[in-house]
């Protein structure tokens, strides 16, 4: 039986604006020149249908997610877990690609498709939506909310800095109640917090290191929290993270969990702007509450050979 030679590219038209689609098309040409039958889609439903058809025929080699971390999560949520996913990073941060040592390099991508070396990445569900990398609730999630509400085109670092300045003047630092469980289904109340980080991989925006020993293949979610609100305390917590000293702070707590629940307790949940919101894999998720659960499943991602993680 001949090896599968069909490749499906799912491109996010918003990643990198027009240049993103151009890069995805250039990758299609390179894969075609390498002898693969390649189809490029910007419609997620059409991509899903074609993936299922090629998988059923036994000719599908991989699906390529051409976009950012959100694109990777979206594609993985609609394709079977046994279909290998290849990342072609076109987003603003590309945290998963950085963790797996994947660059925006068409030649490297073609080599990954050819070699078919893979790794497993645990899959979590956050409010019934697939989560690959991380979830946070607190100041940074509010920044992402502001970026989301004003987004009209490709998001840049400047877009985030403007939203950070806006949040500094308007964020109310609400309190959240957190509960966790370790796989037995018994929820343990962990008390009141003001900032939450939950990581499946040890990467965060701007190369900030918060939970650098998190692993994507151990079946655990690494959770860290800060207690204490208000602007001054929040800036101090950020400074501790920047200095790598946050784990020694008395206001910091951390656990490894299979599931967590988070709800706002300090303002009305009907006031969605200030009751606290969360972000998933760099995209705004919505207002709290938030529930994250380990699915017991993992995704199959192609990686460079030899594997290099940064």
N, C-alpha and C positions, 0 to 999 in steps of 0.2 A: 504493500500500500504506500503510495507516494505521500510525502509530508504536506501538510496544509500550506497553501501559498496565497490565501486571500487575507487582505488586511482592510479593516474599516477604520477610517479616521473620523472622529467626532470633534468638530471644531467649534469653539465658542466664538461667535462673531464679535463679541464685546472685548475679548482679550487682545490688548494691543491695537484696538481699533482695526483699521484696514490692514495695517502691517501684519496683524495676527493671521488673518485669512491668507495673506500672501505667503507667510512662512509655512502655513499648513499646506498650501498648494505646492510650494517648493519641496516639501517633504514627500508629498504624493508623487511628484515627478521622480525623485531619487529612489523611492521604493519601487516604482514602476520600472526604472532602469535596472534595478537589482533583480528583476524577474518576478516581482509580486503582482498580483491582481489587486489593485487598490481603488477604493471608493471613498470619496470625501463627502461628509454630511454636515450641515449646520442645523438641521431639524432633528431633535432628539428622538421623536417618535419614528421617523423614517429610518434613523440609524438603528434603533432597537429592532424594528421589524427585519431589516437586512441582516443584522447580527444573528438573530434567531434562525433565519433561513440558511445562512452559511454554516452555522454551527450544526444544524440538522443535517446538512449535506456532508459534514465532516471536512470542510475545506478551510475553515476559519483558523488563522494562526494567532491573531491578536487584534484587539481594538486599541486604537491610539486615542488618548484624550489630549487634544491640542487646546490648551488653555491653562487656567490656574488651578488652585486646590479645589475650588468650588466645582469646576468642570470635572475633575477627577471623581469627586464624591457623587455628582449627578450621574455620570456614566456608570459608575459601579452600582448605583441604586437600580439600574434598569437592565444590566446584563447579568447572566448567570455567573456565580463565583468561580466556576471552573474555566471561564474564559480569561486568558491572560490579558492584563491591561498594561499598556505602554504609555508612559508619560512623555509628552512633548511640551515643556513648560513655557507658557506664553503669558502667565499672570504677573501680578505685581510682586508677590513674595515667593511663590512656588516652594513652600516649606517642605512638602513631601518629596519633591524632586531633589532638593538640596540634601535632605536626609539620606536619600538613596544614591547620591553622587551622580545625578542626572543633570546634564547641562542642556542649554538650548543649542543643540548641535545636530543638524540632520544626519551627518555621517555617523555620529555615535548612536543615534536612534536606529538607523539602518542596521548597524552592527548588533544592537540589542535584539532587534527583530530576528536577525539571522541566527544569533547564538541561542536565543530562547532560554537564558538563565533567569530564574525567578526567585522571589522571596515572598513570604507570607506577611500580611498586615492584618491585624485584628480589626474586626468590624463592630462598632458600637451603634446603638440607636439613641438619638436624642430627640425626645418628643416625636417618636415614630419616624424620624428622618435619619438617614445614614450619616454617621460621623466617623471620619478617618483619622483626624489629627488631634483636635482639641476643641474644648468649649471653655468659654470664660463668661463671667457675670460680674459687673462692676464698672469701673470707670472706662476701661478699654472697650468693653462691649457697647457702652454709650457712644464712644467715638465712632465705632463701626456703624451704629445706628444713624448717626448724623451723616456719615459718608453715604450710607444707603439712601437716606431721605433726599439728598441733594445730587445724587448721581445722574448725570446726563450722558456721559461718555466713559472712556477708559480712565480708570482710577490710577493716580500717580502718588508718589510720596508727598508731594505738595498738597494734594487733596486731603491726606491724613493729617498733615500738620495744621491745616486750617481748621479741621474738625476738632483736633486736640485743643487748640486755643479757644474754640467756641465752647467745648465741654468744660474747660477750666472755669469759665464764668457762669455756667448754668447747671452743672451736675450737682445733685442734692445728696449724694452718698447715702442711699438707703441701706437698711439692714436686711439681711436674708437669713432664713433658717435652713440649715442643711441636715440631711439624714443620709446615711450610707448603709450598704450591706456588702458582705464578703462572699456572696454566692449561695448563702443559705436562705435567702429570702426574708431574713429578719432584719428589719430596718432599725438602725441605731441613731438616735438624735445626737448630732454633734454640736448643737448650739447655734449661736448667732454669729454671723460673719458679715463683712462688708465688701469683700473682693474674693472671687473664686477663680481658680485655674485648674482645668482637668486635661491631662495630656495623655495621648496614646503614643506620640513620638516626641523626642526631646528638642523640638524646634518651635521658636516663636518669632514674630515679626522683628525686623531690624537686627537679627542675630542675637536677641536677648535670650539668656539662658535662665530658665526658671526651675524646671525639673529635668536636669540633664542626664539622669539615670533612667528615665522612662524608656520602655522597650515596646516596640510595635507588635511583638510576637509572643508575649508572655501571658496574654489573657487578662491583664490587669490594667486598670485606669489609675494613673498617678494624679492625686488631687492635692492641691495646696490652697490655703486660705489665709487672708489677713483679717484681723479684727480691728475695728476702729475706723470711724469716718471723718468727715470734714476735709477740707482742702489741704491743710498743713500735714495731717497724718497721711493722707493719700500720697502727697509728694514725697514724704519721708519713706513710705513703703516703696515707691518707685526707685528712690535713690538706693535703698538697700538691695533691690534686685539688680540695679546697674552695677553695684559694687560686689555682687555675688555673696552678700552677707544676710540675705533674707531668711535663710533657714535657721539662723541663730537668734532671730528676733523673738521676743516673748509673745508678740502678736501673731506669729505664724504657726500654723498647724498643717500637718500633711498625713495622708493615708493612701494605701493601695486598696482599691475597691472594685467590685463587679457592677455596682450600681449606685447612683446618687439621686437625691431629690433636693430641689432648691426652690424656695418660695419667698416672696417678699413679705415682710412683716411690719414695716415702718410707715408705709403709706397705702392708700387705697389701691387695690389691684385694678380698679377701673381707670386710674390715672396712668395709662400705659407709658407715657413719656417719662415719668419719674418714679414709677413703681419698681424699676429695674428691668433691664433687658439682658439678653444673652446673645453670644455670637458662636457660630459653628464653623470651623475650618476657614475663618477669616471673613465670613459673610454674616450679616445680621440675621438672627433667628427669630426674633420677636420678643414680646414681653414675657416675664416669668408668669407661671411656674415652669420649671425645667426638670425633666426626668431622663436620666441616661442609664442604659442597660447594656451589658455585654450580650451580644447575640450568640456567642459560641461558634461563630463562623469567621473565616478570614478570606481576604482577597488575595489574588495571585498576581503579583506585579513583576514585570520584566525589569532587570537591572543590568548595569554594565558588567562586563567580565574582564578582569577580576572585580568583585564587588568592592566599591569604595564608598564609605559613608563619611560625610563631613559634619 
